[in-house]
Amino acid sequence: MKKIGILSLVLTFLACQKKEALVATQTKFVKDDHSFAQPNKAVAKHLDLDIKVDFDTKSISGKASWQIENTSKGNEIIFDENTLNITKVTLGDEEKETKFELGTAVEFHGKPLHITIEPNTTKVNIYYNTTKDAVALQWLSPQQTADKKKPFLFSQGESIWTRTWIPCQDSPGIRFTYAAKVSVPKDLMAVMSAVNPQQKNDSGIYTFKQDKPIPSYLMAIAVGDLQFQSLDNRTGVYAEPSVIKKAAWEFAELGKMVNAAEKLFGPYRWGRYDVLVLPPSFPYGGMENPNLTFLTPSVIAGDRSLTSLLAHELGHSWSGNLVTNATWDDIWLNEGFTTYVEHRIGEAVFGIQEAKMQDVLSRKVLQDNLEELGNTSPDTRLKVNTAGRNPDDGLSDIPYEKGYAFLQTVEAAVGREKFDAFLTNYFKAHSFQSITTEDFVTYFNDHLIKGNKELADKIKLNDWVYQPGIPTNIITPVSEDFNAIDNIQKTWRKEGSKGLSQKIKSTNEKQHFIDYLPKDLTSEEMAVIDKEFNFTAGGNFVVRRQWFIQAIQHHYKTAYPAIEQFLTNYSRTGSLLPLYKEMIKTPGGKTWAQQIFEKAKSGYHATTIEAVQKILK
C-alpha cells in the first residue's frame, strides 16, 4: 500500500506539472499595443540567460538564449529591445549566425528586433550588452546605499522596461520560464525573481531557476552586499548588513500573512516567499517579483505599522503573478484584485477594526484621484486605453482603489462565502495564464451571475469596468475609530491639543487626523500640533508624508528642512509626487521644488525623474 500510495502521489505530481506546462503553451495571445512581438507567429517559451554584471562600466553583458515556438513555420521572430547594443544573433545549439535588423524607434517602446529564423528553428541566441540609458537598471554608488560601503544594482521591469536589460517579447500576455547564470564581483551577491541563494559564495557566480511561466515584467535582478535571515520555513528577508536585523523584526509576521492568504484563496504556488529590502532610490513601495518581493526601506517603521504593504505584494502571488493582465489596458485585473486580497489578508491578520480604517483610507485615495483626473476622464475607467502612450500612464490609483471598491460591491451583493469560493476558483482556473478584462467578464457572468438579471443590475459590472467615474452603488465604509477622531477634530481647537497623542496613537489614526485638519489652520496651530505629536521630526514614513502636505499647504516653515530631506532621501514616486504637486501651487513653492529636485534627482530612479519633471514643467 505504501508503494502504491507513493507512486500515485508521484504520478499526480507529474500530471500537475504537465498541466502547468500545458497552460503556458495554450495561452490565447491578444494584440498588445506596447509590444512589437507577434506571438501568434513565433513566441518565446523559455530563457537561458548567461550574463556578467560590471559595476565599472555600469553594464550587463552576455547572451539571452530563447527557446521558441515557430507556430507559423515562418522566417522571422520579433523581440522587443530598447537602448540595448545587440552584437550578434545565432540559431540553435550549433550557434549558426543569422541576420537581425532593428526597426523604427517608437517613443517609450524602443525598437522591434527582427531576427531571421528557419521554419524548424527552436532556439535563438542573442548576444548583447546594456547601455547607460537602460531605464530598468539603477546603478548605485556606495554612498547611495544603506551601508555606504559597496555598490548596488537593482532592476524594475514594470511596465515595459525589461526590454532595456534583456531582449525579450516584452508583453504581459507572453509567459516563459527561465534559468540564469549571473557573474558578479566576488564581494557581492546576486538575487533574482526565482529560487535564490541564501549566502554569498566564493566565485561570484550565481545560478537561478524559475520553473513557473512568468511575464517579462516580472524578470528581476539585484546585486549588492546582501545578507539573508530566515523568518520561518518558507519566508525570509534579504537586506544590507546594517538593515537585516531591523527588517527581520519588522517582517516577523510575514509567515502569518502567507498562511492567511492560503486559507482565503488557495495554496501559495511559488515555493518560497522572501523579501528584499532595497536602498531608498527604489521608486515604488514594493514590486511583486515572484519568490522575492522588492521592497522600499521606508516601510521599516520600527513598530510594524506599515507592513500592510507586504500584504499587497504578497497578494500579487495570486492576482498578478498567478493570473496576469494580458495587456496594460487590463492593469486593474492585477491591482484591483490585489488590493482586495491585501485588505482581506490585513483583516485576517490585524483584525476587523484595522480593516475598517484601511477601507476608509482607501476610499479617500480614490476620491482624491477622481478629483485630480475628473469624473469624466476616460482614465477613471477600469478598462483603460493606453495605446500610443507610455503604459505607466495607466498606473494611477484608479485600478487599485476603484477595482477594490468594485470587488467590495460584488462581495456585498453575493455574500463573502460565495465570493471567496468564486475568487478561489477564478485563481485556480486561470493559474499561470494572462487574461483580458473581457475574459474576466465572461468568466464572471458564467460562474457568478449565471443569468440572474436582478443580481447583474445590482452589481452594475458594465458601469464599473467600462464607464468613467464611480457608480452609484459604491459602498461607503465606516470606521468607529475614525468617527471618534472626527469628533476630536470638532473640539480640539477650543479645548487644546494637549493629550491628543494619547488618544490618537496608531499610524492609521494619525493619518486620518492629519488628512482632515481644518482648512484654515494657522502656522501657530500647526506648531502646537507638531509639539504634541512630533510629526515633523518623528513619525513613520506615511505619517510624515501626510504631515508635510499640510505643512506645505499652511506654509509651516519649521517643517521645510525636513521636507527637503524627505524629498532628497527617497525615490518612492507615489509618495513624492503629492508633495511636489502642493509645492508648485505658488510661484515661490515651484522655485523651491525645482531647487530640491536639482539636488535630489541624482538619487532618484529614472521613472521618478520623469514623473517629477512632468509636474515641474
Secondary structure by P-SEA (a helix, b strand, c coil): caaaaaaaaaaaaaaaaaaaaaaaaacccccccccccccccccccccbbbbbbbccccbbbbbbbbbccccccccbbbbbbcccccccccccccccbbbbbbccccccccbbbbbbbcccccbbbbbbccccccccbbbbcccccccccbbbbbbbcccccccccccccccccccccccbbbbccccbbbbcccccccccccccbbbbbbccccccccccccccbbbbbbcccccccccccccaaaaaaaacaaaaaaaaaaaccccccccbbbbbbbcccccccccccccbbbbbccccccccccaaaaaaaaaaaccccccccccccccccccaaaaaaaaaaaaacccaaaaaaaaaaaaaaaaaaaaaaccccccccccccccccccccccccccaaaaaaaaaaaaaaccaaaaaaaaaaaaaaaccccccaaaaaaaaaacccccaaaaaaaaccccccccccccccbbbbbbaaaaaaaaaaaccccccccccccccccaaaaaaaaaaccccccaaaaaaaaaaccccccccaaaaaaaaaaaaaaccccaaaaaaaaaaaccaaaaaaaaaaaaaccaaaaaaaaaaaaaccccccaaaaaaaaaaac
